[in-house]
Amino acid sequence: MALPYLPGNSFNASLGKEKFHKSHHFDYRNDVSMLVGEEKPGIGGELLRGQKIKPKHSIFPKGEGSSAPAWVAFDRQVLCFQAYFQEAVHEKHEEQYRIRACKLYFYLEDDSIQVIEPQVKNSGIPQGTLIRRHRIPLPAPRDDEYYSVEHFNVGNELVLYGRKFKLTDCDQFTKNFLRKLGVRINTPDKTPKDPYSNLRNEMEESMQALRPYERTDTLKQFLDHDRHVLRFNCYWDDSDAMFGDTREMVFHYFLADDTIEIREVIQPNAGRDAVPVFLKRARLPKSAPLPLRQPGEKTDRTVLNVFGPMGHGGRYILDSLKTGAVYEDYYTSADLVVGAVVNVWGRKLVLCDCDDFTKEYYRTKFGIDDFSSIKYKADQQMKVPRPIPPYNGFGSEEDSLCSCMGLIPKPPQRDFIKFMERDRHGLESNVLRFVAYMATDNPIDKDRKFIVSYFLSDDTISFFEPPQRNSGIIGGKFLERGRIKKPGQDLFKSEMSEYFTAQDLFVGAKFVFSNFEFVITDADEYAFRYMEQHNNEFPQAKSALILEKLRKTCKEKSKEVKEYLVMNDPDNSGKIRYESLRNLLAQMQNFSEHEIMTIGRQYAHREPEEIDMNLVLAVAQEKLRKKNFEDFSRLQEALVYEDPSGKGKLPAGEVRTVCRAFKLPLPEDVLQILMNKLSDNGMLDYKELVNKINWRENPVEAVQYQQLPIKLDASWSGGDITKSASVQMVAYHSLVEDVFGKQDS
């Protein structure tokens, strides 16, 4: 029995409470005071009388495992249900309702729902996504709540935007998930069949073909002969018609589908329109033009009426004998041979020749070996050479020739491609420079030295005379840059004059211009290198030809040549002076000075240059400073780790691997020089290497390094550009092996 509600008999509801905050239940909306906190609790968070909690999302029982939120724990986990809904069909006597099957997806991460209807053949209904993925509210009056996981089970009916979906089945993942939630899964049900779909299936099964089907297989022929075309040259003699003539054609027969295409060869200035095809690709009948057939007279297949009335209700079978069928004979590959006459819709084309593929095809398939072509072209008339008037002395020869080529004079065209390829690019000057002297007995002129510059971009030559002290001759420009004609040519002639080219200039060559004879005695390093790199254009710089020439010359004098070389090598060092080799080859009187220099340059012995270690360290530290590399301590720790014995030395290969792992920003050649200098018998002192390249603790004074130019020197006056470029000693052992073969010592 309850106590009466009197003072002293009731308990204090606030006893033991610690929270007394109030929720905000009332506010103004459009200047009207109203209740806005229907879902908010009362004082201290307790529910008001008659208030129930409405969960906003699905509530999952907590168990053992991760305490991650639902959008993380259930990421990419979806419940899949088979469902259907019934749709009413109005004003149609074939069906009163329609059953539409669909799939319903419930995404556990955010309680969103998606409905997809599979495509049905010939349904006439827009199918696919019926309801895009989003949270769907419950039907009224609970439209302020949303569907959650507890609303889903096999056999339940869901109302989604006025449509009632019946869940009939689910996949295995959905069954396992619902069982883990403690839900008892109902027995799966079958989706009822659509009456109209059943009617249409019965009609399709009872339908018969309107005509018997006879398959014609052309796929094998297409796969075997795709892109295989027989090509014939032919002509059409239309000279009987008014203003007609013989017209040249190209006949194409496609083996893939036995079609024919004919193209006309239109000569320049023929006066005809440039029609792309003379006959478009199609099968060509032999008896063309064909008479016009009645509708139904020409068909692909023939049928016989077995019994029954004509038209609907009769019974037909395929006539294998094709009684009454109309046959048309078409051209095939067996009808096309060289010399055959082809009827092309009333025009007679004669096949005159064929290509190699066509010949091989007929030789393989039909055993035809005679492919004698038929002459169908008139002999080409020899072109009468256009007489060119002789040069009259006004302007250049090229300019005068262009004025004879047309009514409107045009300037001569410059070889622009050659100019772009051979023009100066950076240090590549594309200018060959030689030293020349006058070949004269005049004591004043024979000592005059000239710099001959040959410009490869336009084949022009310039002469410059360096000033010499106390010579009595003012130096400077001796000849303006331009093309130089070869001597001994008439001035007023119809043919173009010959000019000096790069192949005419080499050391030892003599050339005459303006009655001055010059002899080339030397060249700069760039000229030698260019001629050696392009030795196909300069035979005087091709060592293979020179050695072959030397081998033929010394074939009977091999013993004397070897004795001469050994005699000029008293120290038995395998090297002789270049002057001795030059005197030997000059006595043979079969080699030019440039060929002797080419042999000397190829077998020259040059002492290795001494490497300046301070310069290498300065370059290395400058590279590391620019790349802001300061990780020297970790680099040394990694090297120490690779040295378990603690000797302080490692093989050079292992040091290189560690440097690559740290992406040490040093060029390969600089790193190789440092490792060679600091290594002893293949073992490298890695601590010393790290200390030397450490630009923070051991900076090296910057050294101004200027590389000597070997490509171009504007002030060159005939001497060697660098000391290393001149040849002092020649290793004759290699020369003897290349000329006489390897000798037994």
C-alpha positions in Angstrom: 0.0 0.0 0.0 1.4 3.4 -1.0 1.9 6.1 1.5 -0.4 9.1 1.3 1.0 12.1 -0.4 1.3 14.2 2.7 4.1 16.2 4.3 6.6 13.9 5.9 5.5 10.9 3.9 7.2 11.8 0.6 10.8 11.5 -0.4 12.9 14.3 -1.8 13.4 13.7 -5.5 16.5 15.9 -5.6 18.2 14.0 -2.8 21.7 12.9 -4.1 21.5 14.8 -7.3 24.5 16.8 -8.5 23.3 18.2 -11.8 20.5 20.8 -11.9 21.0 22.5 -15.3 18.0 23.2 -17.4 17.5 22.6 -21.0 16.4 25.4 -23.4 12.9 24.5 -24.3 11.3 27.8 -25.4 12.4 30.3 -28.0 11.1 32.7 -30.7 10.5 31.6 -34.2 9.4 34.4 -36.6 8.6 36.6 -33.6 6.4 33.9 -32.1 7.1 32.2 -28.8 7.0 28.5 -29.1 8.3 25.1 -27.8 11.5 24.3 -29.6 13.1 21.7 -27.3 10.7 18.8 -27.5 13.5 16.2 -27.5 15.5 17.9 -24.8 15.5 16.4 -21.3 14.4 18.1 -18.1 16.4 19.4 -15.1 19.7 17.6 -14.6 19.3 15.6 -17.8 16.3 13.5 -16.6 13.5 12.8 -18.9 10.2 14.6 -18.5 7.0 12.8 -17.8 5.8 10.9 -20.9 9.0 11.7 -22.8 10.8 8.9 -24.7 14.2 8.8 -26.2 14.3 8.7 -30.0 17.6 7.4 -31.2 19.0 9.2 -34.2 21.1 6.2 -35.5 21.1 2.5 -35.1 22.2 1.2 -31.7 24.5 -1.8 -31.7 25.2 -3.8 -28.6 28.7 -3.3 -27.2 30.8 -6.4 -27.0 34.5 -7.3 -26.9 36.6 -5.5 -29.4 37.3 -2.1 -30.7 35.4 0.9 -29.3 35.6 2.8 -32.6 32.6 4.7 -33.9 30.1 3.1 -36.3 31.4 5.0 -39.3 34.8 3.5 -38.7 33.9 0.1 -37.5 31.3 -0.6 -40.2 33.1 1.1 -43.1 32.2 -0.6 -46.4 29.8 -3.0 -44.7 26.4 -3.2 -46.4 23.3 -5.4 -45.7 21.8 -6.6 -49.0 18.1 -7.7 -49.2 16.0 -9.1 -52.1 12.8 -7.2 -52.3 9.8 -6.4 -54.5 7.0 -4.0 -54.7 3.6 -4.1 -56.5 2.7 -1.3 -58.9 -0.8 -0.8 -60.2 -1.4 -0.5 -63.9 -4.4 1.5 -65.1 -6.3 1.4 -68.3 -4.7 -1.7 -69.7 -6.5 -4.9 -70.1 -3.4 -7.1 -70.5 -2.3 -6.4 -66.9 -3.8 -4.9 -63.8 -0.6 -4.8 -61.7 3.1 -5.3 -62.1 5.6 -7.0 -59.8 9.0 -5.2 -59.8 11.9 -7.0 -58.2 14.7 -4.9 -56.8 17.7 -5.0 -54.4 17.7 -3.0 -51.2 21.1 -2.0 -49.6 21.4 -0.7 -46.0 24.8 0.9 -45.3 25.8 0.3 -41.6 28.2 3.2 -41.4 25.5 5.9 -41.7 22.1 4.1 -41.8 21.6 5.2 -45.4 19.5 3.2 -47.9 19.8 2.6 -51.6 17.3 0.8 -53.9 18.3 -0.6 -57.3 16.1 -2.3 -59.8 18.0 -4.8 -62.1 17.6 -4.3 -65.9 14.9 -6.4 -67.5 14.9 -7.0 -71.3 12.3 -5.1 -73.2 10.5 -3.8 -70.1 10.0 -0.3 -71.4 10.5 1.1 -67.9 13.4 3.3 -66.8 15.3 1.0 -64.5 18.5 1.2 -62.4 18.7 3.3 -59.2 15.2 3.9 -57.9 16.2 5.6 -54.7 19.7 7.1 -54.4 21.6 6.5 -51.2 20.5 8.6 -48.3 18.7 8.3 -44.9 15.0 7.6 -45.4 12.4 8.7 -42.8 9.7 6.5 -41.3 6.2 6.9 -42.6 3.9 9.4 -40.8 3.2 10.0 -38.0 6.8 9.0 -37.1 8.3 10.9 -40.0 10.8 12.6 -37.6 12.6 9.3 -37.2 14.7 7.3 -39.7 15.0 3.7 -40.6 17.6 1.8 -38.6 19.0 -1.7 -38.5 16.2 -3.0 -36.3 13.6 -2.4 -39.0 15.3 -4.9 -41.4 14.5 -8.6 -41.4 13.4 -11.1 -44.0 9.6 -10.9 -44.3 9.3 -7.2 -43.1 7.5 -4.6 -45.2 9.1 -1.2 -45.5 7.3 1.9 -46.8 9.7 4.1 -48.7 8.2 7.3 -50.0 4.7 5.7 -50.4 5.9 2.4 -52.0 5.6 -0.7 -49.9 8.7 -3.0 -50.3 8.5 -6.6 -49.1 11.9 -8.1 -48.1 12.0 -11.7 -49.4 15.6 -12.8 -48.8 19.2 -11.6 -48.0 22.7 -12.6 -48.6 24.9 -14.7 -46.3 26.8 -11.7 -44.8 23.5 -10.1 -43.8 22.3 -13.3 -42.2 25.4 -13.6 -40.1 25.3 -9.9 -39.0 21.7 -10.1 -37.9 22.3 -13.3 -36.0 25.2 -11.5 -34.1 22.7 -8.8 -33.2 20.3 -11.4 -31.7 17.8 -11.1 -34.5 15.9 -14.3 -35.5 15.8 -14.4 -39.3 12.5 -15.3 -40.8 12.0 -17.9 -43.5 12.9 -16.6 -47.0 10.1 -16.1 -49.3 9.9 -16.2 -53.1 9.2 -13.1 -55.3 5.8 -13.6 -56.9 5.9 -13.8 -60.7 4.7 -10.9 -62.9 1.6 -12.0 -64.8 2.5 -9.9 -67.8 6.1 -11.1 -68.0 4.8 -14.7 -67.9 2.5 -13.9 -70.8 5.3 -12.4 -72.9 7.5 -15.3 -72.2 4.8 -17.7 -73.4 4.3 -15.7 -76.5 8.1 -15.7 -77.3 8.3 -19.4 -76.8 5.3 -20.0 -79.1 6.5 -17.7 -81.9 7.9 -19.4 -85.0 10.4 -17.9 -87.5 8.8 -16.1 -90.4 11.2 -17.8 -92.8 13.6 -20.7 -92.4 17.2 -19.8 -91.5 20.1 -20.8 -93.6 23.4 -19.7 -92.2 26.1 -18.5 -94.6 29.5 -18.6 -92.8 31.8 -15.8 -94.0 33.8 -15.4 -90.8 36.5 -17.9 -91.7 37.2 -16.2 -95.1 37.4 -12.9 -93.3 39.8 -14.1 -90.6 42.0 -15.9 -93.1 42.3 -13.1 -95.7 41.7 -9.8 -93.8 43.9 -7.0 -95.3 44.9 -9.3 -98.2 44.3 -7.4 -101.5 45.2 -8.4 -105.0 46.4 -5.4 -107.0 46.4 -5.2 -110.8 47.3 -2.4 -113.2 44.7 -2.1 -116.0 43.5 0.3 -118.6 40.2 1.3 -120.2 40.3 2.1 -123.9 37.6 4.7 -124.4 39.1 6.0 -127.7 36.0 5.0 -129.7 33.9 7.6 -127.9 34.1 11.3 -128.9 37.0 12.9 -127.2 37.8 9.6 -125.5 41.2 8.3 -124.7 43.0 5.5 -122.9 42.6 5.8 -119.1 44.9 4.1 -116.6 43.3 2.3 -113.6 44.3 0.4 -110.5 42.2 -2.8 -109.9 41.8 -4.0 -106.2 40.3 -7.4 -105.3 39.7 -7.9 -101.6 40.0 -11.5 -100.6 38.2 -11.1 -97.3 34.8 -10.7 -98.9 35.3 -11.0 -102.8 34.7 -7.3 -103.4 36.3 -5.1 -106.1 37.4 -1.5 -106.0 38.8 0.4 -109.0 40.7 3.7 -108.7 41.7 5.9 -111.6 45.3 7.1 -112.0 45.0 10.8 -113.0 48.2 12.2 -114.4 49.2 15.8 -113.6 47.6 18.4 -115.8 45.2 15.8 -117.3 42.3 18.1 -117.2 40.1 15.6 -115.3 38.5 15.9 -111.9 40.3 14.1 -109.1 37.6 11.6 -108.3 38.6 9.4 -105.4 37.3 6.1 -106.8 36.2 5.0 -110.2 34.1 2.1 -108.8 33.2 1.9 -105.2 33.9 -1.3 -103.3 31.3 -4.0 -104.0 30.9 -7.4 -105.7 31.1 -7.1 -109.5 28.7 -9.2 -111.7 30.1 -10.6 -114.9 27.0 -9.9 -117.0 26.5 -6.3 -116.0 24.4 -4.3 -116.6 21.7 -6.6 -115.1 18.0 -6.4 -115.9 15.7 -5.1 -113.2 14.1 -7.8 -111.1 10.7 -7.9 -109.6 10.3 -7.7 -105.8 10.7 -11.1 -104.3 12.2 -12.7 -107.4 15.7 -12.5 -106.1 16.0 -13.9 -102.5 18.8 -15.4 -100.4 16.8 -18.6 -99.8 13.9 -20.6 -101.4 11.0 -22.2 -99.4 8.3 -24.7 -100.4 4.7 -24.6 -99.1 4.1 -28.2 -97.8 0.4 -27.9 -97.0 -2.1 -25.3 -95.7 -3.2 -22.0 -97.1 -0.9 -19.4 -98.5 0.1 -16.8 -96.0 -0.7 -17.1 -92.4 -1.3 -20.7 -91.2 0.7 -22.4 -93.9 3.6 -24.8 -93.3 6.9 -24.1 -95.1 10.2 -26.0 -95.4 13.6 -24.9 -96.9 14.2 -25.9 -100.5 17.7 -27.3 -100.6 17.5 -27.6 -104.4 16.6 -23.9 -104.7 14.0 -24.4 -107.4 13.4 -21.3 -109.4 16.2 -19.3 -107.7 17.8 -16.6 -109.7 21.6 -17.0 -110.0 24.0 -14.2 -110.7 27.6 -14.9 -111.5 30.2 -12.6 -109.9 33.9 -12.2 -110.5 36.2 -14.1 -108.2 40.0 -14.4 -107.9 40.0 -17.4 -110.4 38.7 -15.0 -113.2 41.4 -12.4 -112.7 44.7 -13.1 -114.5 47.1 -10.9 -116.4 45.6 -10.3 -119.9 42.0 -11.0 -118.9 39.3 -8.6 -119.9 36.9 -7.6 -117.1 33.4 -6.3 -117.8 32.9 -3.4 -115.4 29.2 -2.4 -115.9 29.7 -2.3 -119.7 33.2 -1.0 -119.7 36.0 -3.3 -120.8 39.1 -3.2 -118.6 42.2 -5.1 -119.6 44.5 -6.4 -116.7 48.1 -5.7 -117.7 50.3 -6.2 -114.6 50.2 -7.1 -110.9 52.3 -6.7 -107.8 54.5 -9.2 -106.0 51.9 -10.3 -103.5 49.4 -11.0 -106.3 52.0 -13.1 -108.2 52.8 -15.1 -105.1 49.1 -15.7 -104.4 48.4 -17.1 -107.9 51.6 -19.1 -107.9 50.6 -20.8 -104.6 46.9 -21.3 -105.1 46.5 -21.8 -108.9 50.1 -22.8 -109.9 50.4 -20.0 -112.4 54.0 -19.0 -113.2 53.6 -16.8 -116.3 53.0 -13.2 -115.3 54.2 -11.5 -118.5 53.0 -7.9 -118.4 51.1 -6.3 -121.2 52.5 -3.0 -122.5 49.8 -0.4 -122.1 51.7 2.8 -121.8 53.4 4.7 -124.6 57.1 5.2 -124.5 58.0 8.2 -122.6 59.3 10.9 -124.8 62.7 12.0 -124.0 62.6 15.4 -122.4 64.3 18.0 -124.5 66.9 19.7 -122.2 66.0 23.3 -121.7 68.7 25.4 -123.2 70.2 27.8 -120.6 71.8 30.9 -121.9 75.4 31.5 -120.8 76.3 33.7 -117.9 76.3 37.3 -118.9 78.5 38.6 -116.0 75.7 40.5 -114.2 75.2 39.4 -110.6 75.9 35.9 -109.4 75.6 32.8 -111.5 72.7 31.5 -109.3 70.8 34.7 -109.5 71.2 34.8 -113.3 70.0 31.1 -113.5 66.9 31.9 -111.5 65.9 34.7 -113.8 65.8 32.1 -116.7 63.5 29.7 -114.9 60.3 31.7 -115.1 58.7 34.9 -116.2 58.8 36.3 -112.7 62.5 36.3 -111.4 62.9 34.8 -108.0 66.0 35.0 -105.7 68.1 31.8 -105.4 66.9 29.6 -102.5 69.3 29.1 -99.6 69.9 25.6 -98.2 68.1 26.4 -95.0 68.4 22.8 -93.5 72.1 22.8 -94.0 72.4 26.2 -92.5 70.5 25.1 -89.4 72.5 21.9 -89.0 75.9 23.5 -89.6 75.5 26.9 -88.0 77.3 27.8 -84.8 75.7 26.2 -81.7 77.5 27.2 -78.5 81.1 26.0 -78.6 80.4 24.1 -81.8 81.6 26.7 -84.3 81.3 24.5 -87.4 84.3 26.5 -88.8 87.4 24.7 -90.1 90.5 26.8 -89.8 93.8 26.1 -91.5 97.2 27.7 -91.7 98.3 28.5 -95.3 101.4 30.0 -96.9 101.9 31.4 -100.4 103.7 28.9 -102.7 106.0 31.4 -104.4 109.7 32.2 -104.8 109.3 35.8 -103.8 111.2 36.2 -100.5 108.7 38.7 -99.3 105.5 36.7 -99.9 106.7 33.2 -99.1 106.9 34.0 -95.3 103.4 35.5 -95.2 101.0 33.4 -93.0 97.3 33.2 -93.6 94.4 31.8 -91.5 91.9 30.1 -93.9 88.4 29.8 -92.3 85.9 27.5 -94.0 82.3 28.0 -92.9 80.4 24.7 -93.1 77.0 26.4 -93.0 77.2 28.0 -96.4 80.5 26.7 -97.9 82.2 30.1 -97.8 85.9 30.8 -97.2 87.6 33.8 -95.7 91.3 34.7 -95.5 92.9 36.6 -92.6 96.6 37.6 -92.4 97.9 37.9 -88.8 100.1 41.0 -88.4 103.9 40.2 -88.1 106.4 42.6 -86.7 109.0 44.1 -89.0 107.5 42.3 -92.0 106.6 45.5 -93.9 103.1 44.2 -94.6 100.0 45.4 -92.9 98.0 42.4 -91.7 94.3 42.1 -91.5 91.5 40.8 -93.8 93.0 39.4 -97.0 89.8 38.0 -98.6 86.2 38.8 -97.8 84.1 35.8 -96.8 82.6 34.2 -99.9 82.6 31.2 -102.2 85.8 30.7 -104.2 85.7 29.2 -107.7 88.1 26.5 -108.7 90.6 27.7 -111.3 90.6 26.8 -115.0 86.9 27.5 -115.7 85.3 29.7 -118.3 83.5 32.7 -117.0 80.8 33.0 -119.7 79.2 29.5 -119.9 75.9 27.8 -119.4 77.0 25.3 -116.7 77.4 26.3 -113.1 80.9 26.8 -111.9 82.6 24.5 -109.4 83.6 25.9 -106.0 86.0 24.8 -103.4 84.4 22.5 -100.8 85.5 21.2 -97.4 86.9 18.1 -98.9 89.4 20.2 -100.9 91.0 21.7 -97.8 93.4 19.5 -95.7 97.0 19.8 -94.5 99.3 19.5 -97.5 96.6 20.6 -100.1 97.4 23.2 -102.7 94.8 25.5 -104.2 94.8 28.6 -106.4 92.5 31.5 -106.4 93.0 34.9 -108.1 96.4 33.7 -109.5 97.7 33.2 -105.9 98.8 29.6 -105.0 98.5 28.6 -101.4 99.7 25.5 -99.4 98.0 24.4 -96.2 100.5 23.5 -93.5 98.5 23.1 -90.3 95.0 23.2 -88.8 93.5 23.9 -85.4 92.3 21.1 -83.0 88.7 21.6 -83.9 89.3 21.0 -87.6 91.3 17.8 -86.8 88.6 16.5 -84.5 85.7 17.4 -86.9 87.3 15.7 -89.8 88.1 12.6 -87.7 84.5 12.4 -86.5 83.1 12.8 -90.0 85.8 10.7 -91.7 83.2 9.4 -94.3 83.3 12.9 -95.8 87.1 13.4 -95.4 89.2 10.4 -96.6 92.4 12.0 -95.4 91.1 11.7 -91.8 89.9 8.1 -92.0 92.5 5.9 -90.3 91.2 2.6 -91.7 91.9 3.7 -95.3 95.3 5.1 -94.4 96.3 1.9 -92.6 95.2 -0.2 -95.6 97.2 2.1 -97.9 100.2 1.8 -95.6 99.8 -2.0 -95.5 99.9 -2.2 -99.3 102.9 0.2 -99.5 105.0 -1.6 -96.8 104.0 -5.1 -97.9 107.6 -5.8 -99.2 109.4 -3.5 -96.9 108.1 -4.7 -93.5 111.6 -5.7 -92.3 113.2 -2.3 -93.2 110.3 -0.4 -91.5 110.6 -2.4 -88.3 114.3 -1.9 -88.2 113.9 1.8 -88.7 111.4 2.0 -85.8 113.6 0.0 -83.5 116.6 2.1 -84.4 114.8 5.3 -83.4 113.9 3.8 -80.0 117.3 3.4 -78.3 115.6 3.1 -74.8 113.3 0.3 -76.0 110.4 2.1 -74.5 108.0 1.4 -77.4 107.8 5.1 -78.3 109.5 7.2 -81.0 109.4 10.8 -81.8 106.7 12.1 -84.2 109.4 13.6 -86.5 110.9 10.2 -87.0 107.5 8.6 -88.0 106.8 11.6 -90.3 110.2 11.2 -92.0 109.5 7.5 -92.6 106.1 8.0 -94.1 107.2 11.1 -96.1 110.0 9.0 -97.8 107.4 6.7 -99.2 105.9 9.6 -101.2 102.5 8.1 -101.0 100.9 9.9 -98.1 99.8 13.5 -97.7 100.7 15.6 -94.7 97.2 15.3 -93.3 97.3 11.5 -93.5 100.6 11.4 -91.6 99.1 13.7 -88.9 96.1 11.4 -88.6 98.3 8.3 -88.0 100.3 10.3 -85.5 97.2 11.5 -83.6 95.7 8.0 -83.4 98.8 6.4 -82.0 100.1 9.3 -80.0 101.4 8.7 -76.5 100.4 11.5 -74.1 101.4 11.6 -70.4 98.5 11.6 -68.0 97.8 15.1 -66.6 98.5 15.7 -62.9 95.2 16.2 -61.1 95.1 19.1 -58.7 93.6 17.7 -55.5 92.7 21.1 -54.1 90.8 21.9 -57.2 88.8 18.6 -57.0 88.0 19.2 -53.3 86.9 22.8 -54.1 84.6 21.5 -56.8 83.2 18.8 -54.6 82.5 21.1 -51.6 81.0 23.7 -53.9 78.6 21.1 -55.3 77.6 20.0 -51.7 77.2 23.6 -50.6 74.9 24.5 -53.4 72.8 21.4 -52.8 72.8 22.2 -49.0 74.0 18.7 -48.0 75.1 18.6 -44.3 74.3 15.1 -43.3 78.0 14.1 -42.8 77.6 12.6 -39.4 75.0 10.1 -40.5 77.0 9.3 -43.6 80.0 8.5 -41.4 77.8 6.4 -39.0 76.5 4.4 -41.9 80.1 3.7 -43.1 81.2 2.7 -39.6 78.2 0.3 -39.5 79.5 -1.3 -42.7 82.9 -1.8 -41.1 82.3 -4.3 -38.2 86.0 -5.0 -37.8 86.7 -1.3 -37.1 89.7 -1.0 -39.4 88.6 2.3 -40.7 88.8 1.1 -44.3 86.2 -0.3 -46.7 86.2 -1.5 -50.3 85.6 1.3 -52.8 82.4 -0.4 -54.1 80.8 -0.5 -50.6 81.6 3.2 -50.1 80.1 4.1 -53.4 76.9 2.1 -52.5 76.5 4.0 -49.2 77.1 7.4 -51.0 74.3 6.5 -53.5 72.0 5.5 -50.6 72.5 8.9 -49.1 72.0 10.6 -52.5 75.3 12.4 -52.3 75.0 15.2 -54.8 78.4 14.7 -56.4 79.2 14.1 -60.1 80.4 10.5 -60.8 83.7 11.7 -62.2 84.5 13.9 -59.1 83.6 11.1 -56.7 85.7 8.6 -58.7 88.8 10.9 -58.6 88.4 11.3 -54.8 88.1 7.6 -54.2 91.1 6.8 -56.4 93.3 9.4 -54.6 92.3 8.1 -51.1 92.3 4.4 -51.7 95.2 2.0 -51.2 95.0 -1.5 -52.9 91.2 -1.1 -53.3 90.6 -0.2 -49.6 89.4 3.3 -49.0 89.8 5.4 -45.7 86.2 6.5 -45.4 86.8 8.8 -42.4 89.3 10.8 -44.4 86.9 11.0 -47.3 84.1 12.3 -45.1 86.4 14.8 -43.5 87.7 16.2 -46.8 84.2 16.7 -48.3 82.8 18.2 -45.1 82.5 21.8 -46.1 81.2 22.9 -42.7 84.2 21.8 -40.6 87.0 21.6 -43.2 86.3 24.3 -45.9 88.7 24.5 -48.8 89.5 27.8 -50.4 87.6 28.3 -53.6 89.8 28.0 -56.7 88.9 29.9 -59.9 89.0 27.2 -62.6 88.9 28.0 -66.2 88.9 25.2 -68.7 91.0 25.8 -71.7 88.9 26.1 -74.8 89.5 23.5 -77.4 86.4 24.2 -79.5 86.8 27.8 -80.5 89.5 30.4 -80.1 88.9 33.6 -81.9 92.5 34.8 -81.5 94.1 31.6 -82.9 96.9 32.5 -85.2 98.2 29.1 -86.3 99.9 27.7 -83.2 98.7 24.8 -81.0 95.8 25.7 -78.8 97.0 23.5 -75.8 100.2 21.7 -75.2 98.3 18.5 -74.8 96.9 18.8 -78.3 100.4 18.5 -80.0 101.8 15.1 -80.6 105.4 14.5 -79.3 105.7 10.8 -79.0 104.1 7.9 -80.9 103.5 4.4 -79.6 104.8 2.4 -82.6 104.1 -1.1 -81.2 100.3 -0.6 -81.7 100.9 0.8 -85.2 103.1 -2.3 -86.2 100.4 -4.7 -84.9 97.6 -2.9 -86.9 99.7 -2.8 -90.1 101.6 -6.1 -90.1 99.6 -8.1 -87.6 100.5 -9.3 -84.1 104.2 -10.3 -84.0 105.8 -13.0 -81.8 108.4 -11.4 -79.5 
